[in-house]
Amino acid sequence: MPDRGRNLGFHEREDGRLGASAAREDLFDSDFTYTFENFFHPFVGELIERLNKGSVAGLLDPEYQEKLAAPKFFENFYAPAAPGLVTSFPKDIDVRPGGPYSNYNWELLFHVPLSIAVHLSNNQRFAEAQRWFHYIFDPTSTDTSAKGPARYWKFLAFRGDAATQNITKVVTLLSTPDGKLSPDDKTTKDILLEGYGSIRRFPFEPHHVAATRTTAYQYHVVMKYLDNLIAWGDSLFRADTAEAVTEATQRYLLASNILGPRPQPLPAQGDRPARSFLQLRDQLQVIGNVLVELESQFPFNLAPAPRSPAPGGSQASHDWIARAPYFCVPRNQRMLAYWDRVADRLFKVRNCMNLDGVVRQLALFEPAIDPGLLVKAAAAGLDTGAVAAGAANPAGPVRGGTLLQLARGLCDEVRALGNALLTALEKQDAEAITLLRQGQELKIHQRAQDVRYLAWRQAQAATDALVRSRQISLERYHYYLRMLGLDPGTASSDHMVVPRPARPDDQPKLTSEKEFDDAYGQLVAQFDRPLPLQLYPQLKLAGGNSPTISAGTSSPGRLNLTVNEDKELNEHLPAARDLNLVSSILDTVASVVTMIPDIDVDLHFWGLGLHSKVFGGVKLSEVSKIAAGIIRTKATWEQEQAGMAARTASYERRADDWMLQSNLAAQELMHLGRQILGSVIAEQAAHREYLNTRAQIADVSEINTLIKGKYTGQELYGWMQGELTRIYFDYYRFALDVARKAELTLKRELMQPEFDAVQFVRGDYWTTGRKGLLAADSLALDLRRLEVAHHENHRREFELTRHVSVNQLDPLALVRLRQTGTCEITIPESLFDLDCPGHYLRRLRRVSVSIPAVTGPYTSVNCTLSLLRSSVRTVATGADYPRHEDTDERFRDYSGTIQAIVTSTAQDDDGMFANSSPDDRPLPFEGAGAISTWRLELPSEFRQFDYDTIADVVLNLRYTAREGGQVLRHQATGHLRQLIEQVEDGCAARLFAMRLEFPSEWARFAADAGDRPRLAVTLRKEHYPYWSAGRALETTSVMLLARGPADTDAIKVFAGPEESAPSDTLSRDDALGGLFTGRLVNITPPPAVGETVLHFDPGAVTDLWMILTWKGKST
């Protein structure tokens, strides 16, 4: 493509809006096409707004997502100059393979909801999981915006035409040459081939191929949806109540409707010769397959012969030759298994079976739920549905003590995980602190680097300042030498001042102890050269250099005056002083004497002719003035002499001072040399500290990089924190669930009201803000409290044994067992009250079966004993004794999972191996109510022995009970009396096997050759229970069961041999294995004690049983 990007009209930002720069039409190359992708997500704001307003459901609404699309966005906004050469994509929710933001949209709109749904389903939250599944796939949708199967899909990538994803279409596309495909089909084929290429490059990453074949994701979603439905249905099915099974059926039916008809297997289309990889390698296609010729198994060449002979004079016979891929598409066994699972569940539901395939009869309504129990469960944070379902289930497969120990072990493991989480948090914080400290240390060193750099430069500046000071001192030294008239000689400025090197590396190295002496010697030779000092002349002091000479007449001191200074101070200046004093006195005297009158001399009298003053004050004043002037002149001379002496002394002192200054300058030069030496050393130290700081920064940066990049770093501990938090929470919930099960099991085992009233295991241990760190410790404390409370309330109860005879309890059931191999019996509470009236809370401990029968040697008696339902009287109070209805709160019903055992010997057989060691599991039926309903099953088709020889079936019930007190005992006794008098619940029924119990009478009956053979038996009190002694026995009803010829549909029974004798008809009952049954209606029932006479047609009866129901009144 030509490099003309700058002229293609790329958008630019102008005033917060996208503006298009104009494109030059003449720069387009018609030999190329131009594809533009939207490299931004156009609807981030809209999606966030939709999420805030319409929650997740509004965000994932496909109609809303489709309305966001702007198909002509590029054309309308940019207005390309050559539309035919430009391919663009609309501004929409991009889910195309390879789209710039396609992965983001797939994650947001598909993978995230699917992951949440699967997670909820795995955690038994099926309804919530289904709601999240419906954001992707909703088979219950009534959406009319899409047609066909697309209306069930809520994800945009699945709502398009999926025909190209069909396997037939795929094979057709891959088999068709590119020249015969339309452009769209060619694009689809390229995408498919890209997917197969991804498979070859990444053979163990299915998402690569699923990205190009979205049907793989659709299959995955449907299969997960089916898993949720089936698991949901199974969870309801296990509750084994009518309402739950009905609800489970709806889930199974929905799964069945989604699956549709089972796929039909296709027969093989032809023979495929076996080939090795070496033979196939050169013919492998891009998809890893080979087209081979298949010869059909069927003679497709039997078409009508052609009318004209084939060339060569004979007809040509052509076999059907086809070309097909060598490797076929394998069967998806996992997908096909869904039909089997759903069919299995529906079959069990429609045939009154439970989830394990055991036939049972469900109660019309579920057992009553204790609202207080649900309130406690909700307060403890438990699932009320699970608690309500578990209340009707018998004890679990493990004892409560074992569950408690398991819960404590799990609690310890959770505590260890909590410690590990705390350690991870501490290590993460420690790593964060370490990173922070390293970062701060790096910053400190970086700041220190600047300070060290400034200190180094300061040291250099100090060295420069010392050098300049040395130059100043040297100038002063030269000056004083010159003033002293001396030649500087070798102490020239150029020779004495050596400039500091421009580069610090040129300085002598002083950092090594071995190099220090040599480098220090170089610096000493450079900066610490000795200079000659001037010798001071010997001063001539006054008084022979005596320091005691006085300075002046009135100022004794030790001034160490020189001769000239002594002359000035002690000779000339005192003389000048004295002379000045005298002259001053004379001046004063001259002023005073002027007051003396003058003496005039007139010589004219004398004839001299003169008149003059001869003597007087004026003359004296003039004389004094003249004397004062002379003295003052002398004083001036003395002063001049003193000045000359002082000047001479000053010159001497100046010469000495110049020598001093010269020597001081020399000493200062040598001192500055030493200072420069120290400054150079300090400069080297500062530079070395600067370099060390830089090295420390490098070291700290390296350590910081190592700490950031090490495996056991903050990122690892952050990951560990997240993973440990998840595992810790899941483990905590697991331990909490086991603890709750342990508590429920222990309470169910004890059933002590004071123990049940306390909620030991709560649901508020986890503190989210503290990551639940002490949750395990709190749970461990409550488990200890639970264990102690269990030991305190584990009191021993009555342990009793009851042998229940089916022959006495329900004779008809025994007959049914003999004939069909199956029967059900119900053991009422009154049967136990016969033993110990006033007991309650009768719970089974161990159940065994005894079947006295005639069997051959080494013959097993394999009887399956199943407990269908049971009840327990939980309280000893109540206005009356009998149970009124199914919702009687005094009773707890167990109608959950069916328990069963299979006997081997049927001689006090409990279905377990003899001498089996005790384990943590409860015994079969342990904990179930003694008031129970049982099913007995013997193999019906392949019988190991003659079931007619079964004399009886005895259930040996070992159970526990509690004393209910005198009131309950009186109520139970009264109820028993009422039952006996009213003959309720089949409590007073007796089965008489005529052939076995009355063999003599039966022999006479069989030998009777009359028209109506007579069967006469005598019933005595010994045939009835002992407790009936002293009561007047009265027959209530009589039922006859007879075995007769197979070709007979009915058997007549007569009261006498006469033709007019009353008669009744026994009809064939298929439910009893073809026995003839009927009640005596027209014939007067025989007495309970006395002779019973019946007549039958000859050969009509080969065996006979009579069930006599009776009642006894106190006499």
ABEGO torsion letter per residue (X at the ends): XBBAAAAAGBBBBBGGBBBBBBBBAAABBAABBBBBBBBBBAAAAAAAAAAAAAEAAAAABAAAAAAABBAAAAAAAAGBABAAABBBBBBBBBABBGBAAAAAAAAAAAAAAAAAAAAAAAAGBAAAAAAAAAAABBAABABAABBEAAAABABAAAABBAAAABAAAAAAAAABBAAABBAAAAAAAAAAAAAAAAAAABAABAAAAAAABAAAAAAAAAAAAAAAAAAAAAAAAAAGBAAAAAAAAAAAAAAAAAAEBBBBBBBBAEBBBBBBAAAAAAABBAAGBBBBBBBBABBAAABBBBABBBBGGBBBBBBBBBBBBABBBBBBAAAAAAAAAAAAAAAAAAAGBBAAGBBBBBBABBBBBBAAAAAAAAAAGBBAAAAAAAAABBBBABBAAAAAAAAAAAAAAAAAAAAAAAAAAAAAAAAAAAAAAAAAAAAAAAAAAAAAAAAAAAAAAAAAAAAAAAAAAAAAAAAAAAAAGBBAEAABAAAABBBBBABAAABBBAABAAAAAAAAAAAAAAABBBBBBBBBBBBBBBGGGBAABBBEAABBBBAGBBAAAAAAAAAAAAAAAAAAAAAAAAAAAAAAAAABBBBBBBAAAAGAGBBBBABEAAAAAAAAAAAAAAAAAAAAAAAAAAAAAAAAAAAAAAAAAAAAAAAAAAAAAAAAAAAAAAAAAAAAAAAAAAAAAAAAAAAAAAAAAAAAABABBAAAAAAAAAAAAAAAAAAAAAAAAAAAAAAAAAAAAAGBAAAAABBABBAAABBAAAGGAAAAAAAAAAAAAAAAAAAAABBBBBBBBBBBBAAAABAAAAAAAAAAGBBBBBBBAAAAAAABBGBBGBBBABBBBBBBBBBBBGBBBBBBBBBABBBBBABABEABABBABAABAABBBBABBBBBBBBAAGBGBAGBBBGBBBBABBBBGBGBBABBBBBBBBBAABBABBAAABABBBBBBBBBBBBAEAAAAAAAAAAAAAAAAAGBGGABBBBBBAAAABAAAAAAAAABABABBBBBBBBBAAABBAAABGBBBBBABBBBBBBBBAABABBBBBABABAABBBBBBBBBAAAGGBBBEBBAABBBBBABEBBBBBBBBGABABBBBBBBBBBBBX
